């Protein structure tokens, strides 16, 4: 995974977490759910990246 993809995944996590926390503080549950979804998508991209890197390493050996 390129550095850009890694940064994008991390940015989604950070932005999602921030949106979720602000929305909870304000009391907007719909936006909080959207923030949680964005955060989950960033985490999923990170997990996919890890799996991809591990599979590449296993073929190099």
C-alpha positions in Angstrom: 0.0 0.0 0.0 1.3 3.4 -0.9 1.9 6.1 1.6 -1.1 8.0 0.2 -3.5 5.1 0.7 -2.2 4.7 4.3 -2.7 8.4 5.0 -6.2 8.3 3.5 -7.2 5.5 5.7 -5.8 7.2 8.8 -7.4 10.5 7.9 -10.8 8.8 7.6 -10.4 7.3 11.0 -9.4 10.7 12.6 -12.2 12.7 10.8 -14.8 10.0 11.6 -13.8 10.0 15.3 -13.9 13.8 15.4 -17.3 14.0 13.7 -18.7 11.3 16.0 -17.5 13.0 19.2 -18.7 16.5 18.2 -22.1 15.2 17.1 -22.5 13.3 20.4 -21.7 16.5 22.3 -24.3 18.5 20.3 -26.8 15.7 20.5 -27.1 14.9 16.8 -27.3 11.2 16.6 -27.7 11.0 12.8 -24.4 12.8 12.3 -22.8 10.7 15.0 -23.8 7.6 13.2 -22.3 8.9 10.0 -19.1 9.7 11.8 -18.9 6.2 13.3 -19.4 4.8 9.8 -16.6 6.9 8.4 -14.3 5.8 11.2 -15.2 2.2 10.6 -14.4 2.6 6.9 -11.0 4.0 7.7 -10.3 1.1 10.1 -11.4 -1.4 7.4 -9.1 0.1 4.9 -6.3 -0.2 7.4 -7.1 -3.9 8.1 -7.2 -4.6 4.4 -3.8 -2.9 4.0 -2.3 -5.1 6.8 -3.7 -8.3 5.2 -2.4 -7.3 1.8 1.1 -6.6 3.2 1.1 -9.9 5.0 0.2 -11.8 1.9 2.9 -10.1 0.0 5.4 -11.1 2.7 4.4 -14.7 2.6 5.0 -14.9 -1.1 8.5 -13.3 -0.8 9.7 -16.1 1.5 
